[in-house]
Amino acid sequence: RYIEVVKTSFKRMAHAEKFNGGEPSLGPNDGDARGFFVECRGLPFSAEENEVFDFLGGQGIKRVVFKKRSTAEAIIECEDEESFKAALSKNRRNLGKRWIEVREYKP
Protein backbone atom coordinates (compact mmCIF):
# COMPACT_ATOMS: atom_id res chain seq x y z
CA ARG A 1 0.00 0.00 0.00
CA TYR A 2 1.00 3.59 -0.48
CA ILE A 3 -0.21 6.89 0.90
CA GLU A 4 -1.07 9.57 -1.61
CA VAL A 5 -1.10 13.15 -0.33
CA VAL A 6 -2.88 15.66 -2.54
CA LYS A 7 -4.07 19.25 -2.10
CA THR A 8 -7.79 19.52 -1.38
CA SER A 9 -10.42 22.15 -0.69
CA PHE A 10 -12.07 23.53 2.44
CA LYS A 11 -15.39 22.13 1.17
CA ARG A 12 -14.01 18.57 1.06
CA MET A 13 -12.42 19.02 4.50
CA ALA A 14 -15.78 20.10 5.94
CA HIS A 15 -17.52 17.17 4.22
CA ALA A 16 -15.08 14.69 5.77
CA GLU A 17 -15.63 16.14 9.25
CA LYS A 18 -19.41 15.98 8.83
CA PHE A 19 -19.21 12.41 7.49
CA ASN A 20 -17.38 11.38 10.65
CA GLY A 21 -20.16 12.74 12.86
CA GLY A 22 -18.67 16.12 13.63
CA GLU A 23 -19.27 19.64 12.55
CA PRO A 24 -16.79 21.51 10.38
CA SER A 25 -14.43 23.31 12.73
CA LEU A 26 -13.75 26.09 10.26
CA GLY A 27 -16.32 28.36 8.76
CA PRO A 28 -16.36 31.27 6.36
CA ASN A 29 -15.35 33.68 9.13
CA ASP A 30 -12.59 31.49 10.58
CA GLY A 31 -9.64 32.46 8.46
CA ASP A 32 -8.90 31.83 4.83
CA ALA A 33 -11.22 29.12 3.51
CA ARG A 34 -8.77 28.52 0.67
CA GLY A 35 -6.19 27.48 3.26
CA PHE A 36 -3.54 24.83 2.80
CA PHE A 37 -5.06 21.36 2.69
CA VAL A 38 -3.67 18.06 1.49
CA GLU A 39 -5.46 14.77 1.05
CA CYS A 40 -3.82 11.48 2.01
CA ARG A 41 -4.81 8.26 0.29
CA GLY A 42 -3.63 4.76 0.97
CA LEU A 43 -3.25 5.17 4.71
CA PRO A 44 -3.00 2.00 6.75
CA PHE A 45 -6.50 1.23 8.04
CA SER A 46 -5.08 1.25 11.56
CA ALA A 47 -3.32 4.62 11.14
CA GLU A 48 -3.88 7.10 13.94
CA GLU A 49 -3.89 10.88 13.71
CA ASN A 50 -0.51 11.15 15.44
CA GLU A 51 1.12 8.77 12.92
CA VAL A 52 -0.03 10.89 9.98
CA PHE A 53 0.99 14.03 11.88
CA ASP A 54 4.49 12.65 12.50
CA PHE A 55 4.89 11.37 8.93
CA LEU A 56 4.13 14.82 7.52
CA GLY A 57 6.68 16.44 9.80
CA GLY A 58 4.45 17.53 12.67
CA GLN A 59 5.35 21.20 12.61
CA GLY A 60 2.74 23.26 10.82
CA ILE A 61 0.07 20.55 10.69
CA LYS A 62 -3.15 21.87 12.23
CA ARG A 63 -5.29 18.75 12.08
CA VAL A 64 -5.90 15.38 10.48
CA VAL A 65 -9.46 14.36 9.59
CA PHE A 66 -10.08 10.80 8.42
CA LYS A 67 -12.65 10.74 5.61
CA LYS A 68 -13.58 7.08 5.97
CA ARG A 69 -11.54 4.30 7.49
CA SER A 70 -12.77 1.87 4.83
CA THR A 71 -11.16 3.97 2.08
CA ALA A 72 -8.02 4.81 4.06
CA GLU A 73 -8.26 8.52 3.25
CA ALA A 74 -7.66 11.63 5.34
CA ILE A 75 -7.60 15.36 4.83
CA ILE A 76 -4.86 17.35 6.49
CA GLU A 77 -4.88 21.08 7.16
CA CYS A 78 -1.51 22.82 7.09
CA GLU A 79 -0.90 26.13 8.84
CA ASP A 80 0.87 27.82 5.95
CA GLU A 81 2.50 27.38 2.57
CA GLU A 82 5.79 26.30 4.15
CA SER A 83 4.22 23.38 6.03
CA PHE A 84 2.14 22.56 2.94
CA LYS A 85 5.32 22.29 0.83
CA ALA A 86 6.99 20.25 3.59
CA ALA A 87 4.08 17.78 3.47
CA LEU A 88 4.39 17.52 -0.31
CA SER A 89 8.13 16.86 0.04
CA LYS A 90 7.33 13.43 1.51
CA ASN A 91 6.85 11.99 -1.99
CA ARG A 92 8.22 8.45 -2.35
CA ARG A 93 9.10 8.07 1.31
CA ASN A 94 7.97 5.23 3.53
CA LEU A 95 5.56 5.20 6.43
CA GLY A 96 6.56 1.98 8.11
CA LYS A 97 6.71 -0.53 5.27
CA ARG A 98 4.38 1.47 3.06
CA TRP A 99 5.62 3.52 0.14
CA ILE A 100 4.07 6.99 0.11
CA GLU A 101 3.03 8.98 -2.95
CA VAL A 102 2.59 12.69 -2.24
CA ARG A 103 1.20 15.13 -4.79
CA GLU A 104 -0.79 18.32 -5.05
CA TYR A 105 -4.52 17.97 -5.62
CA LYS A 106 -6.08 20.23 -8.25
CA PRO A 107 -9.90 20.18 -8.21
WOSULCOR-V642620 format. One record per pair of residues at least 12 apart in sequence whose C-alpha atoms are under 10 Angstrom apart, sorted by the first residue. I is the first residue (numbers start at 1). J is the second residue. D is the distance in whole Angstrom. If there is no record, write none. Layout:
BEGIN
i | j | d
I | J | D
I | J | D
END
This chain:
BEGIN
i | j | d
1 | 41 | 10
1 | 42 | 6
1 | 43 | 8
1 | 44 | 8
1 | 95 | 10
1 | 97 | 9
1 | 98 | 6
1 | 99 | 7
1 | 100 | 8
1 | 101 | 10
2 | 40 | 10
2 | 41 | 7
2 | 42 | 5
2 | 43 | 7
2 | 44 | 8
2 | 92 | 9
2 | 93 | 9
2 | 94 | 8
2 | 95 | 8
2 | 97 | 9
2 | 98 | 5
2 | 99 | 5
2 | 100 | 5
2 | 101 | 6
2 | 102 | 9
3 | 39 | 9
3 | 40 | 6
3 | 41 | 5
3 | 42 | 4
3 | 43 | 5
3 | 44 | 8
3 | 52 | 10
3 | 72 | 9
3 | 73 | 9
3 | 74 | 10
3 | 90 | 10
3 | 91 | 9
3 | 92 | 9
3 | 93 | 9
3 | 94 | 9
3 | 95 | 8
3 | 98 | 7
3 | 99 | 7
3 | 100 | 4
3 | 101 | 5
3 | 102 | 7
4 | 38 | 9
4 | 39 | 7
4 | 40 | 5
4 | 41 | 4
4 | 42 | 6
4 | 43 | 8
4 | 73 | 9
4 | 74 | 10
4 | 88 | 10
4 | 90 | 10
4 | 91 | 8
4 | 92 | 9
4 | 99 | 9
4 | 100 | 6
4 | 101 | 4
4 | 102 | 5
4 | 103 | 7
4 | 104 | 9
4 | 105 | 10
5 | 37 | 10
5 | 38 | 6
5 | 39 | 5
5 | 40 | 4
5 | 41 | 6
5 | 42 | 9
5 | 43 | 10
5 | 56 | 10
5 | 73 | 9
5 | 74 | 9
5 | 75 | 9
5 | 76 | 9
5 | 87 | 8
5 | 88 | 7
5 | 89 | 10
5 | 90 | 9
5 | 91 | 8
5 | 100 | 8
5 | 101 | 6
5 | 102 | 4
5 | 103 | 5
5 | 104 | 7
5 | 105 | 8
6 | 37 | 8
6 | 38 | 5
6 | 39 | 5
6 | 40 | 6
6 | 41 | 8
6 | 75 | 9
6 | 76 | 9
6 | 87 | 9
6 | 88 | 8
6 | 101 | 9
6 | 102 | 6
6 | 103 | 5
6 | 104 | 4
6 | 105 | 4
6 | 106 | 8
7 | 36 | 7
7 | 37 | 5
7 | 38 | 4
7 | 39 | 6
7 | 40 | 9
7 | 75 | 9
7 | 76 | 9
7 | 77 | 9
7 | 84 | 9
7 | 87 | 10
7 | 88 | 9
7 | 102 | 9
7 | 103 | 7
7 | 104 | 5
7 | 105 | 4
7 | 106 | 7
7 | 107 | 8
8 | 34 | 9
8 | 35 | 9
8 | 36 | 8
8 | 37 | 5
8 | 38 | 5
8 | 39 | 6
8 | 40 | 10
8 | 75 | 7
8 | 76 | 9
8 | 77 | 9
8 | 104 | 8
8 | 105 | 6
8 | 106 | 7
8 | 107 | 7
9 | 33 | 8
9 | 34 | 7
9 | 35 | 8
9 | 36 | 8
9 | 37 | 6
9 | 38 | 8
9 | 39 | 9
9 | 75 | 9
9 | 77 | 10
9 | 105 | 9
9 | 106 | 9
9 | 107 | 8
10 | 24 | 9
10 | 26 | 8
10 | 27 | 9
10 | 28 | 10
10 | 32 | 9
10 | 33 | 6
10 | 34 | 6
10 | 35 | 7
10 | 36 | 9
10 | 37 | 7
10 | 75 | 10
10 | 77 | 9
11 | 24 | 9
11 | 27 | 10
11 | 33 | 8
11 | 34 | 9
12 | 37 | 10
12 | 39 | 9
12 | 67 | 9
12 | 75 | 8
13 | 25 | 9
13 | 26 | 9
13 | 37 | 8
13 | 38 | 9
13 | 39 | 9
13 | 64 | 10
13 | 65 | 8
13 | 66 | 9
13 | 67 | 8
13 | 74 | 9
13 | 75 | 6
13 | 76 | 8
13 | 77 | 8
14 | 26 | 8
14 | 27 | 9
14 | 65 | 9
14 | 67 | 10
14 | 75 | 10
15 | 67 | 8
16 | 65 | 7
16 | 66 | 7
16 | 67 | 5
16 | 68 | 8
16 | 73 | 10
16 | 74 | 8
16 | 75 | 8
17 | 64 | 10
17 | 65 | 6
17 | 66 | 8
17 | 67 | 7
17 | 68 | 10
17 | 74 | 10
17 | 75 | 9
18 | 67 | 9
19 | 66 | 9
19 | 67 | 7
19 | 68 | 8
20 | 65 | 9
20 | 66 | 8
20 | 67 | 7
20 | 68 | 7
20 | 69 | 10
35 | 77 | 8
35 | 78 | 8
35 | 79 | 8
35 | 80 | 8
35 | 81 | 9
35 | 84 | 10
36 | 61 | 10
36 | 62 | 10
36 | 76 | 8
36 | 77 | 6
36 | 78 | 5
36 | 79 | 7
36 | 80 | 6
36 | 81 | 7
36 | 82 | 10
36 | 83 | 9
36 | 84 | 6
36 | 85 | 9
37 | 61 | 10
37 | 62 | 10
37 | 63 | 10
37 | 64 | 10
37 | 75 | 7
37 | 76 | 6
37 | 77 | 4
37 | 78 | 6
37 | 79 | 9
37 | 80 | 9
37 | 81 | 10
37 | 84 | 7
37 | 87 | 10
37 | 104 | 9
37 | 105 | 9
38 | 64 | 10
38 | 74 | 8
38 | 75 | 6
38 | 76 | 5
38 | 77 | 7
38 | 78 | 8
38 | 84 | 7
38 | 85 | 10
38 | 87 | 8
38 | 88 | 8
38 | 102 | 9
38 | 103 | 8
38 | 104 | 7
38 | 105 | 7
39 | 64 | 9
39 | 65 | 9
39 | 66 | 10
39 | 67 | 9
39 | 73 | 7
39 | 74 | 6
39 | 75 | 4
39 | 76 | 6
39 | 77 | 9
39 | 102 | 9
39 | 103 | 9
39 | 104 | 8
39 | 105 | 7
40 | 52 | 9
40 | 64 | 10
40 | 65 | 10
40 | 66 | 9
40 | 67 | 10
40 | 72 | 8
40 | 73 | 5
40 | 74 | 5
40 | 75 | 6
40 | 76 | 7
40 | 100 | 9
40 | 101 | 9
40 | 102 | 8
40 | 103 | 9
41 | 67 | 10
41 | 71 | 8
41 | 72 | 6
41 | 73 | 5
41 | 74 | 7
41 | 75 | 9
41 | 100 | 9
41 | 101 | 9
41 | 102 | 9
42 | 71 | 8
42 | 72 | 5
42 | 73 | 6
42 | 74 | 9
42 | 98 | 9
42 | 99 | 9
42 | 100 | 8
42 | 101 | 9
43 | 66 | 10
43 | 69 | 9
43 | 71 | 8
43 | 72 | 5
43 | 73 | 6
43 | 74 | 8
43 | 95 | 9
43 | 98 | 9
43 | 100 | 9
44 | 69 | 9
44 | 70 | 10
44 | 71 | 10
44 | 72 | 6
44 | 73 | 9
44 | 95 | 9
44 | 96 | 10
44 | 98 | 8
45 | 68 | 9
45 | 69 | 6
45 | 70 | 7
45 | 71 | 8
45 | 72 | 6
45 | 73 | 9
46 | 69 | 8
46 | 72 | 9
47 | 66 | 10
47 | 69 | 9
47 | 72 | 9
48 | 64 | 9
48 | 66 | 9
49 | 63 | 8
49 | 64 | 6
49 | 65 | 8
49 | 66 | 8
49 | 74 | 9
49 | 76 | 10
50 | 63 | 10
50 | 64 | 8
51 | 64 | 10
51 | 95 | 9
51 | 96 | 10
52 | 64 | 7
52 | 74 | 9
52 | 76 | 9
52 | 95 | 9
53 | 76 | 9
53 | 87 | 10
54 | 95 | 10
55 | 87 | 8
55 | 90 | 8
55 | 93 | 9
55 | 94 | 9
55 | 95 | 7
55 | 96 | 10
55 | 100 | 10
56 | 76 | 9
56 | 78 | 10
56 | 83 | 9
56 | 84 | 9
56 | 86 | 7
56 | 87 | 5
56 | 88 | 8
56 | 89 | 9
56 | 90 | 7
56 | 95 | 10
57 | 83 | 8
57 | 86 | 7
57 | 87 | 7
57 | 89 | 10
57 | 90 | 9
58 | 78 | 10
58 | 83 | 9
58 | 86 | 10
58 | 87 | 9
59 | 78 | 9
59 | 79 | 9
59 | 82 | 10
59 | 83 | 7
59 | 86 | 9
59 | 87 | 10
60 | 77 | 9
60 | 78 | 6
60 | 79 | 5
60 | 80 | 7
60 | 81 | 9
60 | 82 | 8
60 | 83 | 5
60 | 84 | 8
60 | 86 | 9
60 | 87 | 9
61 | 76 | 7
61 | 77 | 6
61 | 78 | 5
61 | 79 | 6
61 | 80 | 9
61 | 83 | 7
61 | 84 | 8
61 | 86 | 10
61 | 87 | 9
62 | 76 | 8
62 | 77 | 5
62 | 78 | 5
62 | 79 | 6
62 | 80 | 10
62 | 83 | 10
63 | 75 | 8
63 | 76 | 6
63 | 77 | 5
63 | 78 | 7
63 | 79 | 9
64 | 76 | 5
64 | 77 | 7
64 | 78 | 9
65 | 77 | 8
84 | 104 | 10
85 | 103 | 10
85 | 104 | 9
87 | 102 | 8
87 | 103 | 9
87 | 104 | 10
88 | 101 | 9
88 | 102 | 6
88 | 103 | 6
88 | 104 | 7
89 | 101 | 10
89 | 102 | 7
89 | 103 | 9
90 | 102 | 6
90 | 103 | 9
91 | 103 | 7
END
